[in-house]
Amino acid sequence: MQKINRNVVLALLSLTSLVFLLFQLCYYKFYLSQKNGAAFSKARGSQSGQDSTRWHVVRKFLGLISSHNIPVYLIDPLILGLVDKDIEQIRSSPDGPSPECKYFCAPREFTTFALLDKTWKHDVGLFRTAEKMGFQWLKIINKDPRLDGMDDLSGMEIPLHYIFKLASHAIHLVVFYERSGNFLWHGPLRLKQHMDRKFVPFRKLHFGRYPGAYEKPELLLVSIDDLKVQIPKNPSSFLEEMSHSRFLECRYREARAFFQLYPDDASLDAVEFRKKAKSLLHLAALTLNNLGVKFWLSSGTCLGWYRQCNVIPHSKDVDLGIFIRDYKADIIPAFQKAGLPLKHKFGKVEDSLELSFQGEDDVKLDIFFFYEEDDHIWNGGTQAKSGKKFKYLFPKFTLCWTEFVELKVHVPCETVQYVEANYGPEWKVPVKTWDWKSSPFNVQDNGVWPIDEWDNVIQIY
Amino acid sequence: MEEWKPNPPVKPHKKRSWYLAWKYKLMNQRALRKLCQTGAVLFLLVTVIVNIKLILDTRRAAYEEEEESAQDYDDEMLNVEVPRHPVNNKKVLDVEVYSSRSKVYVAVDGTTVLEDEAREQGRGIHVIVLNQATGHVMAKRVFDTYSPHEDEAMVLFLNMVARGRILIFTIKDEGSFHLKETAKNVLKSLGSQVAPFLSWRDMWTFVGKKGGEVYGEKHAKSPALSTWGDPVLLKTEVHLTSVEDAECHWPDTELNRRRKRFCSKVEGYGSVCSCKDPTPIEFNPDPLKDNKVFDVPVAVIAGNRPNYLYRMLRSLLSAQGVNPQMITVFIDGYYEEPMDVVELFGLSGIQHTPISIKNARVSQHYKASLTATFNLFPDAKFAVVLEEDLDISVDFFSFLSQSIHLLEEDESLYCISAWNDQGYEHTAEDPSLLYRVETMPGLGWVLRKSLYKDELEPKWPTPEKLWDWDMWMRMPEQRKGRECIIPDISRSYHFGIVGLNMNGYFHEAYFKKHKFNTVPNVQLKNVESLRKDNYETEIHRLLGEAEVLDHSKNPCEDSFVPDTEGRVYVMFIRMEQEADFTTWTQLAKCLHIWDLDVRGNHKGLWRLFRKKNHFLVVGVPSSPYSFKKPSSVTPIYMEPPAKEEGAVAVPAVAAAEQT
């Protein structure tokens, strides 16, 4: 009796566990498929390793978008990378049917599109249609940075990112805004407390870790994988731009606090100087950008941006930094052509190069060239009358975009380290008397130029 | 998955004794049964392992995902959004209403929603409207029914309130002196027993539902003319209805959703919240052909006058060629109701923390609004600046579209304004005519970005300077001799009666009779003649054509100008130097046009209409056009009357402020 019982119990248990196991296997399989994506029937993409889900979702999304007349363009770096390889062919036959699904069928979790904010009315109907089509969507809103610099304005929050999810694929729609300085800006993707953190694996998104700054792209309507879609006309330069698009917002709140402590100089002289410095900076940026020379705000101009989001009125000049590897011999003639005569040239390309141009009414444009070493970066200084050399050391840094006096310019991303290296920990306190040979925190004596080189390394006009 | 197939994965040599036992049992008769049993046990074991693996796997994946999304992507602000109002399921509201000579207050469920004990203020009947479903305050008004006509405003307001709303009344100081029969009847119809007998300095409180029950009423009679009635305190309960009963059943569209949100929050906007036949909130005026101002941002500068803003936005959104996407409303202060109005129309609004006081506050608000406008629309070369107390003409954008290129090309222009300071019913005639004037009229104008960014913004008056922004903009240091283009017939109408520099008398005298264009699609005449040099040619042509009036007559008399139509007349007044406006001011006074300071002049010349004739006034000898004066004519001189020196002092003060 007992043994039969035991057998029956065991058999029953085995059966249950078998059912259980099967159920779990199914579940596990479903779970895996959800991660990789294969819920759609393989109607398209006959080759193995292709994923038609993505193609279908993208097609649905494009249909949704065009039914609401919203112009979006493709900025997905992986697809643009593929497209770039065949760009000539795609350009030459914009309407040709494609024999195979080449771009939109690689299994990915996302496809990224961009939307220019000003080209659409914030039409709620879009989301209702999206829901009807089966999309789940998520909107990420945040403060409008264009109002951030303003004293105490509180506008409505603006949408920065949208995510449309259907089955196992998601469309990431990045909203671009026009900013002063004639560039496009997209915001960072930050989740608020109540948001669904698992809506998509946010970390894998290509856009949103940092805000970004871009030039306004020229667009091209192409047909790839039988889908009509707008792409940047020059995908490779877009991808290049994307790789260093990180944008830093000015620290407006800290700047306001600074002005609370040290009220702004509103004298006519200060107003005039700011105006001149601004137009000088605009001219310099135009000249260097035309040459394709990368530059950043340095010294006092950088401090002004970082500390008070404005030109420091008593600084009396505009300072830019350029990596020596970006040096071009055309720089001097280009500035002269732009109406800025060379005032002095210290050092040489191999060592401590520094150029100074004469702007309008005593406002000077100083360009310092930076030399990269293994563990630091430095630029040089020269005293004209004694031939003494100085060296200013900075920790290594990368470049970020920012907006300054209605201009898109570079600043060191690690700004505080840069400013602190230059001005010491007390950089928050304005100093009116400044000696470039002794005041900087990071200045070092660097010997004397040999007399026979003076003619070359000390040129004053 | 294959590796988890339930095969006994036992390696025999590892556990020898167990293997032997198994071998022995296999030979046994019960071997088969034992085998089954062992198999089952092993199978169970495998299941458990698979189970655990699955749990671990999903756990880890989920954890990773959480980790991933948590890092970097968290908003720095960690404050959890707390629901603002705890959900109140209570069906009864406790209402307290107090009325006395120097203080009134209303408390709903212990929260004070009205308290006024300021001296010399808030006299009359205070009215509060509550939502019958939520108990939220939807409108707060005070009608100074001690003064004339205020009772009419109250009747108008009460008629606009939707049926079913809860109305609370209380009197501060005095509320009966000009409370006429009509108003008393309206109050009676609301259920008040006392209202028809309200008299001098009585205290009164009343709570009732519009078109329904009365929740309470208290009254204290004034015993004598010189004394007030005793303070009264009414405590009562109000039963709330369900939300569905309090709402209209409009078709479910996006527009109606906005309407519903609006109408459940505020009261006093009339038919926009009417259940049966609501007035539209989307207007879709005809687009303009070749609209040059479609992409020009429009900044609406607003304070806390939501009813004005409502009227203003209606007229703005009805103007042909309007682009709602370019409109931003800037509200000076954290006021909810103006923002509700903005949202009703689906526009974007920005609130501004007030800085400084009075005029400087307005001035700072203007600066912030203009800067924000150019930040939000970095591509824009211009901005249209409007105020909340303006009606906008149907051809406002058409007028700008036809003239904006002048502002772009002619450096000698300061602005384009929709407002003609001297364009009254009796002095403006031609909707297609434009002028150049040396003054900046404001009240609906276009600002060039470069002017703002390069000149005005950097030296805008700081908050401690209590300057009017418009006075400041009119100063020679800012204007630098540049001029504005204005139409003969204004494209905006200033309807505001309450305001910082505004009161009923002032409005009646200077704004009410202003002419306002209502004709759509007016084709402007000869726009090119408004350019700097062309305009001089035009003026010379006009003066050449003009008939000199009889200077022996009194220019204030109607007979000064002959009874003709469509002619051009000129008169000469005495104007010793550029800033001598003695005679002009007197002339302006008797013509009933703007005389508080000098407006509308161009090189000592004023252009207006009298009896449908173009009427030119030239100041001699200061004006360069003086040479047109025939030698026989003596310029008219009008002395300021000695008595009214106070009045004349006004422009003098204004001028002093400017320097």
Boltz contact constraints between the chains, C-beta under 6 A:
constraints:
  - contact:
      token1: [A, 10]
      token2: [B, 37]
      max_distance: 6.0
  - contact:
      token1: [A, 10]
      token2: [B, 40]
      max_distance: 6.0
  - contact:
      token1: [A, 14]
      token2: [B, 40]
      max_distance: 6.0
  - contact:
      token1: [A, 14]
      token2: [B, 43]
      max_distance: 6.0
  - contact:
      token1: [A, 17]
      token2: [B, 44]
      max_distance: 6.0
  - contact:
      token1: [A, 17]
      token2: [B, 47]
      max_distance: 6.0
  - contact:
      token1: [A, 21]
      token2: [B, 47]
      max_distance: 6.0
  - contact:
      token1: [A, 24]
      token2: [B, 54]
      max_distance: 6.0
  - contact:
      token1: [A, 28]
      token2: [B, 54]
      max_distance: 6.0
  - contact:
      token1: [A, 121]
      token2: [B, 325]
      max_distance: 6.0
  - contact:
      token1: [A, 124]
      token2: [B, 254]
      max_distance: 6.0
  - contact:
      token1: [A, 146]
      token2: [B, 375]
      max_distance: 6.0
  - contact:
      token1: [A, 146]
      token2: [B, 376]
      max_distance: 6.0
  - contact:
      token1: [A, 147]
      token2: [B, 372]
      max_distance: 6.0
  - contact:
      token1: [A, 150]
      token2: [B, 368]
      max_distance: 6.0
  - contact:
      token1: [A, 150]
      token2: [B, 372]
      max_distance: 6.0
  - contact:
      token1: [A, 152]
      token2: [B, 353]
      max_distance: 6.0
  - contact:
      token1: [A, 153]
      token2: [B, 350]
      max_distance: 6.0
  - contact:
      token1: [A, 153]
      token2: [B, 352]
      max_distance: 6.0
  - contact:
      token1: [A, 153]
      token2: [B, 368]
      max_distance: 6.0
  - contact:
      token1: [A, 153]
      token2: [B, 372]
      max_distance: 6.0
  - contact:
      token1: [A, 154]
      token2: [B, 351]
      max_distance: 6.0
  - contact:
      token1: [A, 155]
      token2: [B, 350]
      max_distance: 6.0
  - contact:
      token1: [A, 156]
      token2: [B, 348]
      max_distance: 6.0
  - contact:
      token1: [A, 178]
      token2: [B, 378]
      max_distance: 6.0
  - contact:
      token1: [A, 179]
      token2: [B, 378]
      max_distance: 6.0
  - contact:
      token1: [A, 180]
      token2: [B, 375]
      max_distance: 6.0
  - contact:
      token1: [A, 180]
      token2: [B, 378]
      max_distance: 6.0
  - contact:
      token1: [A, 189]
      token2: [B, 73]
      max_distance: 6.0
  - contact:
      token1: [A, 190]
      token2: [B, 73]
      max_distance: 6.0
  - contact:
      token1: [A, 190]
      token2: [B, 75]
      max_distance: 6.0
  - contact:
      token1: [A, 191]
      token2: [B, 73]
      max_distance: 6.0
  - contact:
      token1: [A, 192]
      token2: [B, 75]
      max_distance: 6.0
  - contact:
      token1: [A, 193]
      token2: [B, 80]
      max_distance: 6.0
  - contact:
      token1: [A, 197]
      token2: [B, 69]
      max_distance: 6.0
  - contact:
      token1: [A, 198]
      token2: [B, 65]
      max_distance: 6.0
  - contact:
      token1: [A, 201]
      token2: [B, 65]
      max_distance: 6.0
  - contact:
      token1: [A, 201]
      token2: [B, 68]
      max_distance: 6.0
  - contact:
      token1: [A, 202]
      token2: [B, 69]
      max_distance: 6.0
  - contact:
      token1: [A, 202]
      token2: [B, 73]
      max_distance: 6.0
  - contact:
      token1: [A, 203]
      token2: [B, 68]
      max_distance: 6.0
  - contact:
      token1: [A, 209]
      token2: [B, 72]
      max_distance: 6.0
  - contact:
      token1: [A, 266]
      token2: [B, 462]
      max_distance: 6.0
  - contact:
      token1: [A, 271]
      token2: [B, 458]
      max_distance: 6.0
  - contact:
      token1: [A, 271]
      token2: [B, 459]
      max_distance: 6.0
